[in-house]
């Protein structure tokens, strides 16, 4: 019976009810602003009328966008007059939010008539969220530093501007693919940027260990150096050395994620070993950092990481990645797998990311999965040993000695699988 009654109503009836409902929600929210003592345009009557106006204009225009545009111009003129009156009245904190909301409601009415029901509803819901969370959004804007906005803009430049323009084809005998090269840059920068934001978020909170954990996803080498310098004061050697070890443990998870993005077969080959090494680093570091030192706590040690989204850094990484691809190709051609292993040890002293990402491109093609996996294990183990030397040099004392011993042990553990691979 209910279905039969509803079928008697024309389609315009449902559309008008939707327009009234959605515009009433915006009007109701604006009425709350009025109760706060602010002078705003419109409320629970004006906004539904604006929505109906947009609906009727679209109906009369008969799918002619020019008529809807003319109506929008007229409504926009009224909004300009309303805003001008607020300026003349000298209202404190005057804004144009309400007038813009009125224009959106007019467009919503036109969209409903055009049968864009989902889009019209989503438009009103998003508008309500923006209006209701004004205080939270303004507080967030005050907390975000200008350089962070610049950094996010650079990330968008790397991903949405540069990447789509790069050619996805192989060049030269070394099979250099510009698109894959830049995609690697985006992936590495994206993971580093995400962990960098988390580091900024927990700045001053969470203690030394949390800094080591997040720093392991950002850059375990930078984290080791920063924590080692703070440990030079002689406080909490267990806490600092354990956190440094855990940072290298999380490095294995970070590398595993990057490898999986570009070469699933190589990721599967590395997964068991990397899972064990990550567990040794993370669990061992956590247990070690829990040991008492008998000194006053020094809980806050946020790593002062630099923003990874410098364009110069991105282009340098791309250059190093291409250079490693060429070096890997030549090493395989003239020196065999021994050349790859030597290159892996050399890159472990500097930056392992370009080498490891280069291996994801060569594994299964120019190099076997076994050679690539062994090369990555050598590079990460050498990198752990170098980080231990950094910690010993900067921290000195117990923290430096313990960090070197722990990272050297993790490096040896990373080489043990080579006995049966």
C-alpha positions in Angstrom: 0.0 0.0 0.0 2.8 2.4 0.9 4.6 1.7 -2.4 1.4 2.4 -4.3 0.9 5.7 -2.5 4.5 6.7 -3.2 4.1 5.9 -6.8 1.3 8.4 -7.1 3.7 11.2 -6.3 5.5 12.8 -9.2 9.4 12.5 -9.3 9.7 16.2 -8.6 8.1 15.7 -5.2 11.0 13.5 -4.0 13.5 16.0 -5.4 11.9 18.9 -3.7 11.8 17.1 -0.4 15.5 16.3 -0.7 16.3 20.0 -1.6 14.3 21.2 1.4 15.9 18.7 3.8 19.5 19.4 2.7 19.1 23.2 2.7 17.3 23.1 6.0 20.4 21.4 7.6 22.7 24.2 6.4 20.1 26.8 7.6 20.0 25.1 11.0 23.7 25.2 11.4 23.7 28.9 10.5 21.0 29.6 13.1 23.5 28.2 15.7 26.0 30.8 14.6 23.3 33.5 15.1 22.8 32.3 18.7 26.5 32.8 19.2 26.0 36.6 18.7 27.3 36.9 15.2 25.4 38.6 12.4 25.0 36.2 9.5 22.9 36.1 6.3 20.0 33.7 6.3 18.8 30.8 8.4 16.2 28.0 8.4 14.0 29.9 6.0 16.4 31.6 3.7 18.5 28.6 2.9 15.6 26.3 1.9 14.3 29.2 -0.3 17.7 29.4 -2.0 17.7 25.7 -2.6 14.2 25.8 -4.1 15.3 28.7 -6.2 18.1 26.7 -7.7 15.8 23.8 -8.3 13.2 25.9 -10.0 15.7 27.8 -12.2 17.2 24.4 -13.3 13.7 23.2 -14.0 12.7 26.2 -16.1 16.1 26.2 -17.9 15.4 22.7 -19.2 19.0 21.4 -19.1 20.3 24.8 -20.3 23.3 25.6 -18.2 23.2 29.2 -19.3 20.0 29.8 -17.4 21.4 28.2 -14.2 24.5 30.4 -14.6 22.4 33.5 -14.9 20.5 32.6 -11.7 23.8 32.0 -10.0 25.0 35.4 -11.0 21.9 37.1 -9.5 22.1 35.1 -6.3 25.8 35.9 -6.1 25.0 39.6 -6.4 22.7 39.4 -3.4 25.5 37.7 -1.5 27.9 40.5 -2.4 25.4 43.0 -1.1 25.0 41.0 2.2 28.8 40.9 2.7 29.1 44.6 1.9 26.5 45.4 4.6 28.5 43.3 7.1 31.6 45.3 6.3 29.8 48.6 6.7 28.4 47.5 10.1 32.0 46.9 11.3 31.1 43.4 12.5 34.1 41.8 14.4 35.6 38.8 12.7 33.5 39.3 9.5 33.7 36.4 7.0 32.1 35.3 3.8 31.4 31.7 4.9 27.6 32.2 5.1 27.4 33.8 1.7 29.4 31.1 0.1 27.1 28.5 1.8 24.1 30.2 0.2 25.7 29.9 -3.3 26.4 26.2 -2.6 22.8 25.6 -1.6 21.6 27.3 -4.8 23.8 25.0 -6.8 22.6 22.0 -4.8 19.0 22.7 -5.8 20.1 22.8 -9.5 22.1 19.5 -9.1 19.1 17.7 -7.6 17.0 18.6 -10.5 19.7 17.3 -12.9 19.5 14.0 -10.9 23.0 14.3 -9.4 21.5 13.2 -6.1 24.6 11.7 -4.5 26.8 14.6 -5.5 24.3 17.1 -4.1 24.0 15.2 -0.8 27.8 14.9 -0.5 28.2 18.6 -1.3 25.9 19.5 1.6 27.5 17.0 4.0 31.0 18.2 3.3 29.8 21.8 3.7 28.3 21.0 7.1 31.5 19.3 8.3 33.5 22.4 7.3 31.1 24.7 9.1 30.8 22.6 12.2 34.5 22.0 12.7 35.5 25.6 12.2 37.3 25.9 15.6 39.1 22.6 15.1 40.2 23.5 11.6 41.4 27.0 12.6 43.3 25.5 15.5 44.9 23.0 13.1 45.9 25.8 10.8 47.6 27.7 13.6 49.6 24.6 14.6 50.8 23.8 11.1 54.0 25.6 10.3 54.4 27.3 6.9 57.2 25.1 5.9 55.0 22.0 6.4 52.6 23.4 3.8 55.5 23.9 1.5 56.6 20.4 2.1 53.2 18.9 1.3 53.1 21.1 -1.9 56.4 19.5 -2.9 55.0 16.0 -2.3 52.1 16.9 -4.6 54.6 18.2 -7.2 56.5 14.9 -7.0 53.4 12.7 -7.3 50.7 14.5 -9.2 52.7 16.8 -11.5 56.0 15.2 -12.4 55.1 11.5 -12.3 52.3 11.6 -14.9 54.6 13.5 -17.3 57.5 10.9 -17.2 57.8 8.4 -20.0 57.1 4.8 -19.1 59.5 3.1 -21.5 63.1 1.7 -21.3 66.0 3.7 -22.7 69.6 2.7 -23.5 71.2 -0.7 -23.1 70.9 -0.4 -19.3 67.1 -0.4 -19.5 66.6 2.8 -17.7 62.8 3.5 -17.3 62.2 7.2 -16.3 58.7 6.4 -14.9 59.9 3.5 -12.7 62.8 5.6 -11.5 60.5 8.5 -10.4 58.0 6.0 -9.0 60.8 4.7 -6.8 61.6 8.3 -5.7 57.9 8.9 -4.9 57.6 5.6 -2.9 60.7 6.2 -0.8 59.9 9.9 -0.2 56.3 9.0 0.7 57.2 6.5 3.4 59.9 8.9 4.8 57.5 11.8 4.7 54.8 9.9 6.5 57.1 8.9 9.3 58.5 12.4 9.4 55.0 13.8 10.0 54.5 11.3 12.8 57.8 12.4 14.4 56.6 16.0 14.2 53.2 15.0 15.7 54.8 13.3 18.8 57.5 15.9 19.3 58.2 16.2 23.0 56.0 13.2 23.8 56.5 9.4 23.8 60.1 9.3 25.0 63.3 8.1 23.5 62.1 4.7 22.4 59.1 6.0 20.4 61.5 8.4 18.6 63.7 5.4 17.7 60.7 3.5 16.4 59.4 6.2 14.2 62.9 7.2 13.1 63.5 3.7 11.9 60.8 4.2 9.3 62.1 7.7 8.4 65.9 6.9 8.4 67.6 4.6 10.8 70.9 6.2 10.1 69.8 9.7 10.9 68.0 8.4 14.0 71.1 6.7 15.2 73.2 9.8 14.8 70.6 12.0 16.6 70.0 9.7 19.5 73.8 9.0 19.9 74.5 12.7 20.1 71.9 13.0 22.9 73.3 10.0 24.6 76.7 11.7 24.8 75.4 13.4 28.0 75.7 10.0 29.7 72.1 9.6 30.7 70.0 6.5 30.2 72.5 4.4 28.1 70.2 1.4 28.1 67.3 3.5 26.8 69.3 5.1 24.0 71.2 2.0 22.9 68.0 -0.1 22.9 66.1 2.6 20.9 68.9 2.7 18.4 68.7 -1.1 17.9 64.9 -1.0 17.5 65.3 1.8 14.9 67.4 -0.6 12.8 64.8 -3.4 13.4 62.1 -1.2 12.0 64.4 -0.4 9.0 63.9 -4.0 7.9 60.1 -3.5 7.9 60.5 -0.3 5.9 62.7 -2.0 3.3 60.4 -4.9 3.1 57.5 -2.7 2.3 59.4 -0.9 -0.4 60.6 -4.1 -2.0 57.1 -5.5 -2.0 55.8 -2.5 -3.9 58.2 -3.1 -6.8 59.1 -6.8 -6.8 56.8 -9.3 -5.1 59.0 -12.3 -5.9 62.1 -10.7 -4.3 59.9 -9.6 -1.3 58.8 -13.2 -0.8 62.4 -14.4 -0.9 63.5 -11.9 1.7 60.4 -12.1 3.9 61.4 -14.9 6.3 64.9 -13.6 7.0 63.8 -10.0 7.3 61.0 -10.9 9.6 63.5 -12.6 11.9 65.9 -9.7 11.7 63.2 -7.2 12.4 62.0 -9.2 15.4 65.5 -9.4 16.8 66.0 -5.7 16.4 62.6 -4.6 17.7 62.1 -7.0 20.5 65.7 -7.0 21.5 65.8 -3.2 21.5 62.6 -3.0 23.5 63.9 -5.4 26.2 67.3 -3.7 26.3 65.8 -0.2 26.7 63.6 -1.5 29.6 66.7 -2.3 31.7 67.2 0.1 34.6 70.1 2.6 34.6 69.7 3.9 38.1 69.7 7.5 36.8 67.1 10.2 36.4 65.0 9.7 33.4 65.5 11.7 30.2 62.2 10.7 28.5 61.9 13.2 25.7 64.2 12.7 22.7 62.4 13.6 19.5 64.7 13.2 16.5 65.3 16.5 14.8 64.7 15.0 11.4 65.0 17.2 8.4 62.1 17.3 5.9 62.7 14.5 3.4 60.8 16.3 0.6 63.4 18.7 -0.6 63.4 18.7 -4.4 67.2 18.6 -4.5 67.1 15.4 -2.4 64.6 13.8 -4.7 66.6 14.6 -7.8 69.8 13.4 -6.1 68.1 10.1 -5.2 66.9 9.7 -8.8 70.4 10.3 -10.0 71.9 7.8 -7.5 69.2 5.3 -8.4 70.1 5.5 -12.1 73.8 5.4 -11.3 73.3 2.2 -9.2 71.3 0.6 -12.0 74.2 1.2 -14.4 76.8 0.1 -11.9 74.8 -3.1 -11.2 74.4 -3.8 -14.9 78.2 -3.4 -15.5 79.1 -5.4 -12.3 76.9 -8.3 -13.5 78.3 -8.2 -17.0 82.0 -8.0 -16.1 82.4 -9.1 -12.5 79.5 -11.5 -11.9 77.8 -11.9 -8.6 81.0 -11.0 -6.8 80.8 -7.5 -8.2 77.2 -7.2 -7.0 78.2 -8.2 -3.5 81.1 -5.8 -3.5 78.8 -3.0 -4.6 76.3 -4.0 -1.9 79.0 -3.7 0.8 80.1 -0.3 -0.6 76.5 1.0 -0.6 76.0 -0.2 2.9 78.6 2.4 4.0 76.6 5.2 2.5 72.8 4.9 1.6 71.3 1.5 1.0 68.0 2.7 -0.4 69.2 3.4 -4.0 71.0 0.0 -4.1 68.0 -1.9 -2.7 65.5 -0.2 -5.0 67.9 -0.9 -7.9 67.9 -4.6 -7.0 64.1 -4.6 -7.2 64.4 -3.7 -10.9 67.2 -6.2 -11.7 66.0 -9.2 -9.6 64.5 -11.8 -11.8 65.9 -10.2 -15.0 69.6 -9.2 -15.2 70.2 -10.8 -11.7 68.7 -13.9 -10.1 66.5 -13.5 -7.1 69.2 -15.2 -5.0 71.9 -12.8 -6.0 69.6 -9.8 -5.4 68.6 -11.2 -2.0 72.2 -11.8 -0.9 73.2 -8.3 -2.1 70.4 -6.7 0.0 71.4 -8.7 3.1 75.0 -7.7 2.7 74.1 -4.0 2.2 71.8 -3.9 5.3 74.3 -5.7 7.4 77.1 -3.3 6.4 74.8 -0.4 7.1 74.1 -1.7 10.6 77.8 -2.0 11.3 78.4 1.6 10.0 75.6 2.9 12.2 77.2 1.1 15.2 80.4 3.0 14.4 78.5 6.2 14.2 76.9 5.6 17.6 80.2 4.6 19.2 81.8 7.8 17.8 79.0 10.3 18.8 77.7 8.7 22.1 80.9 7.5 23.7 80.6 5.9 27.1 78.2 3.0 27.7 75.6 4.0 25.2 78.2 4.1 22.4 79.8 0.8 23.3 76.4 -0.9 23.8 75.0 0.5 20.5 78.0 -0.7 18.6 77.8 -4.2 20.2 74.1 -4.5 19.6 74.2 -3.3 15.9 77.2 -5.4 15.2 75.3 -8.4 16.5 72.4 -7.5 14.3 74.8 -7.2 11.3 76.2 -10.6 12.0 72.7 -12.1 12.3 71.9 -10.6 8.9 74.9 -12.4 7.4 74.1 -15.8 8.9 71.4 -16.7 6.3 74.1 -16.5 3.6 75.4 -19.8 4.8 72.4 -21.6 3.3 71.1 -19.2 0.6 
